[in-house]
Amino acid sequence: MRNPQHWMIVGGLLLIGAPVAHAATTDSGRFSLSAGADYSSGKYGTDTTTDIWSVPVAAAYQTDRWTFKLTVPYINISGAGNVIPGVGKVNNGNPKGRGRGNGGGTTPAPGTAASGSASGLGDITASAGYELFGSADRTFGLDLTGKVKFGTADENKGLGTGKNDYGLSLDTYKVSGDWTAFGGVGWMKYGSSQYIQLKNGFNANIGADYKLGASDNIGAYYYYRERIADTGASQSELTGYWNHKFNDSLRVQAYALAGFADGSPDYGAGASLKYSF
């Protein structure tokens, strides 16, 4: 069984989608349910500010070496029609995209970019993580995770590309006293449609966590993703978080994000609640 401190770190980070190692609690396995609310805002290299709200609901099953997770988000987006949640700025040729036709919003004047608002189901994500190595004292581990993001979000509303994405990541952590360092690298195969063309891309993250006490952790991590669209930009962002454990079953986390590239939002924040049984 992995050490409790690492479980607090990773269990909380999974709620906000951080690409770090998956963890488990017991040999016999444990289920968990979580829900949260996330908000971000940015221009993404356009002249229009795009605001995105997301309400993800997730279910997970964890054993000593495996973690399986399914996330279903509801999304509301308002802003530039060529900004796609989770992707950033793209060349969106969909005639029914957000701000055009049936995609919501008003029809733009000639020579201006489309913009509008839309809401609906986002892309459902399924992942499976496996612990490749764990030290005997549980202070070091290496995990491999595979992920599929199904294209369930409505491409006509600009909520997604309408295509599936496939990813693989390798993550590690090292505990030293009250401190835990973690990081990882990943690769995603992004699906392209007739309206939105994307490239495959690498991503990486690195961070540190500090144990304040038996129930609280704070930490921060940096995330980078290379550019995946010709008209887009790379992602570069720093996230700080606080994770609190009420008991062995109930945890809460809050976070704040700052973006440093046009592929990322200018800022974001969110909170999540997780119950394990």
C-alpha positions, -999 to +999 in steps of 0.1 A: +000+000+000+013+035-009+021+059+019-008+081+030+010+114+022+014+105-014-023+094-016-034+128-003-012+146-029-022+125-059-058+119-049-063+157-047-045+165-079-065+140-098-096+161-090-082+190-109-068+170-137-031+173-129-010+148-150+007+131-121+011+095-109-020+076-099-022+062-064-042+036-045-051+030-009-056-007-001-048-041-017-085-050-018-095-019-038-116+012-031-142+032-050-144+070-050-168+097-063-158+133-068-174+165-081-160+200-086-163+234-102-136+250-124-134+285-139-109+300-163-105+331-183-082+342-211-078+357-246-058+327-260-041+350-285-074+365-298-090+399-293-119+384-272-119+372-236-131+336-233-146+324-200-150+287-194-169+270-165-166+232-160-184+210-136-167+176-137-181+144-120-157+115-117-158+079-105-126+059-097-116+025-086-081+020-070-062-011-060-026-014-048-012-011-083-040+000-106-062+031-108-092+033-131-111+066-136-140+080-156-147+117-157-179+133-172-178+172-174-205+197-180-192+228-198-203+264-203-181+286-226-185+322-236-161+339-260-142+334-293-156+307-315-121+295-324-112+287-288-119+251-278-118+240-242-087+220-234-072+228-267-070+266-271-070+287-303-076+268-335-086+274-371-122+264-368-139+261-402-171+247-389-200+268-404-222+259-374-195+267-348-201+288-318-211+323-329-223+310-363-255+293-375-268+268-349-237+270-327-251+298-305-243+335-302-248+362-328-236+361-364-204+381-367-200+410-391-179+404-422-142+404-414-146+398-377-142+367-356-172+347-345-180+346-308-209+334-287-219+312-257-228+276-254-233+249-228-234+211-228-217+178-221-179+180-224-155+153-235-158+122-213-123+109-203-113+074-192-079+065-178-061+035-164-029+038-144-004+011-133+024+013-107+055+001-125+077+004-095+073+013-058+101+013-032+098-009-001+096+022+021+069+037-002+089+069-007+095+065-044+073+053-073+069+052-110+035+050-128+024+045-163-011+058-173-031+055-205-060+079-213-088+082-238-107+114-242-139+106-261-152+132-285-186+136-268-186+174-267-207+191-294-183+204-321-211+226-335-212+245-302-174+247-300-173+226-268-148+201-284-134+188-317-158+159-319-129+135-322-112+111-298-078+118-283-054+091-269-026+097-244+002+079-225+021+094-195+050+083-172+049+099-138+071+096-107+073+109-071+099+110-043+091+116-006+116+133+017+102+140+052+072+164+048+082+172+012+072+153-019+086+161-054+067+148-084+067+151-121+061+134-154+061+134-192+032+125-216+022+123-252-012+128-268-025+117-302-051+144-310-080+136-333-086+160-362-119+167-379-127+182-413-130+215-396-103+214-370-068+201-377-046+192-347-011+178-343+001+152-318+020+167-289+042+161-258+035+175-223+054+176-190+049+186-154+070+191-123+059+201-088+064+199-050+040+192-021+044+200+016+026+183+044+013+209+069-001+183+092-021+151+094-049+165+074-035+192+052-011+195+022-002+225+001+018+224-031+024+238-066+032+224-100+042+237-134+027+222-166+038+226-202+023+213-235+037+220-269+016+237-296-009+213-312-026+237-337-010+258-364-028+290-353-025+281-316+002+283-290+019+261-264+005+258-229+025+271-199+009+274-165+015+273-128-010+259-103-010+262-065-033+240-044-045+232-009-058+197+000-076+189+032-086+155+046-117+156+068-114+118+075-103+086+057-133+090+033-138+127+026-114+152+011-116+187-004-092+207-026-090+242-038-066+256-064-056+287-084-039+288-118-018+314-137-011+311-174+020+323-191+013+315-228-015+321-253-024+284-252-033+287-215-060+308-198-047+340-181-060+327-148-083+301-133-096+286-100-116+258-087-126+234-059-134+197-056-149+173-031-141+136-031-157+107-012-141+073-010-158+041+002 
